Amino acid sequence: MIRVLFVCMGNICRSPLAHGVVRQRLRDAGLGDVVEIDSAGTHGYHEGSPPDERAQAAALRRGIDISDLRARAVASVDFEVFDLVLAMDDENLEFLRSVAPPRYHDKIRLFLEFAAGDAGRIVPDPYYGGPIGFERVLDLVDEASVELLRRLQADYIQP
C-alpha cells in the first residue's frame, strides 16, 4: 500500500480538492486498493468541518464528490505513515519541514512538482476569491494528478 497525503493550510479548499481528484483518478485506474490518500491542514482552524461549499460545488461540476471529507490537522505520525506528503504551496512546505523530523524531509514535496508545463510551483488559495479560483485549483490539481499517478505506478506499483 502506497500512502499519499495532500496538505494545505486549513484543509477545506485545496487539499480536499486534490484528495477528491486523485481519489477519482485512482478509482478510474483500478488503483483504489493500492494507493491510500488523505488530506490535512497545517493548521486546525476547521477541524472536523467538511470542505468549503464552493470547493464541493466546483468538484461536483466535474463529477467528483468530496462531501465525505473532513478537515484535520497534520499529525506527527503522518510523516511516518505516508510515503509522500504533498504541500500546496511554499508556506505549507516550509511548515511541514519545520515540524517533521529530518529523516522524513525527503517525503515532503510540492504537489505541483508533478505538473507539466508552466503550472508554477504553488496551488493558489481560492478561499478569499470567487468561483473561478476553485476552477483554477481543480485545473492545476487535475494536471498534477496525471503525472503523480504515472510516477506512483512507475516507482511503487510496477507491473
N, C-alpha and C positions, 0 to 999 in steps of 0.2 A: 504494500500500500504506500503510495506517494501522498504526501500531505503538503498543501499549499495554503498559506494564509495571506489574505489581502488586507491592507491596513491604510486607513485614512485617519483624520482627526477624531470625528465623532461617531463613525460607523453608522451613519444614516443616509449618506448620499453615494460617494464614490466607491467605497469598498463593498457595500452591498450590491451595487450595480455590477461591479467586477465579479463578485461572487455569483450573481444570477446569470450573467452572460457565460462565464466559464462553466458553471454547472450545466447549463443547457447544451453547450458545445460538447461537454463530456458525455452527456446522455445521448446526444445525436451520434457520437462516435463510438458508442458502446463501451465507454471507459469509466462510467459512473461508479463501478465497483472496484476500480483500480486506483483512482485518484480521489482523495478526500480533500475537500476545500472548506474553508471557513473565512470569516471576516471579523475584524475587530477595529477598535479605535485606539489611538494613542492616549485619549482622554475619555473618561467615563461619563461625560456630560449627559448622555442619553441612554444609559444602561437599561436594558430591558425593553426599549422602545422599538417599534417597527421602523423600517426605512421611511424617510421623508415621503409624504404623499406625492410630491412631484416626481421623485425618483421612481416610485411604484407606478405612477401613470405613464411615465416615459418608457419604462421597461415593458409594461403591458402592451403599449402600442407596437412593440416589437415581438409580442408573443411570449414574454418572459415574466413569470410571476415571482416576485420577491417578497410577497406579503408575509411569508412564514419566517423570515429572518428577524432576528432581534439583536439590538446593539449590545456590545460588550466591550470591555477594555482589554487591551493586550495584557496577558499574564506572563509571569516569568517562565512558566512551564512551556509556553508556546515556542520559545526558542529551542527547546529540547525536542519537542514533539514534531514540529513542522520542518519539512525539508527545504522549503522556500518561504520566505517572509517578504512579501512584495509591497513596498510602500508606494503611495500615490504621488508623493512629492518630496522635495528635498528636506523640508522640515520634519516630515514623518520619518524619513530615512535617518536623519541625524538623531531624532529622539530614540528610535529603535536601537541604533548603535550605542547610544549613551546608556541605555538600561540593560542591554544584552551582555552577557559575559563574552569576552573577546573570542573565545573558541567558537562562537556561533555567528560571528560577523560575516563570514563568507556566505551564509544563508540569506542575508538581508540585502535586497536589491530594489531598484526602482522597477515598477511594473512595466513602464514604457521602454525599458531596455529591450523588451520583446517586440516592440512595434517597428515596422519598417518605415522607410522614407523620412519625412520631415515632421513626424508626430511630436517631436520635442522630448523633453525629459519628464515633464510633470503632467498629471491629470489635474486640470484646474478645478477648484472647489466651486460647484454651482450654487451653493447654499444661498448666497445673497443676491443671486441673479434671477433671471426668468427661465422659462421652459427651454429656451434654446441652449442654455448651459448644460442642461441634463442630456439633451440630444448630443451635444459635443462630447460629453463624457462617455456616453454609450458608443459613439463612433470610435473614440480612442481605445476604449476597453475592448471593443469588438476586434479592432485591428491587432492589438497586442495579444489577444487570446488565441488568434490563429497560430502565431509563432510560438507562444507558450505551449500549446498542445503539441505542436510539431517537436519542440525540444524535449518535452516530457516523454513523448514516445521514443525519441532517439536516445535520450540519456538514461531513462529509467525503465521503459516498457518494451524494450527491444523484442521483436518477434522471435 
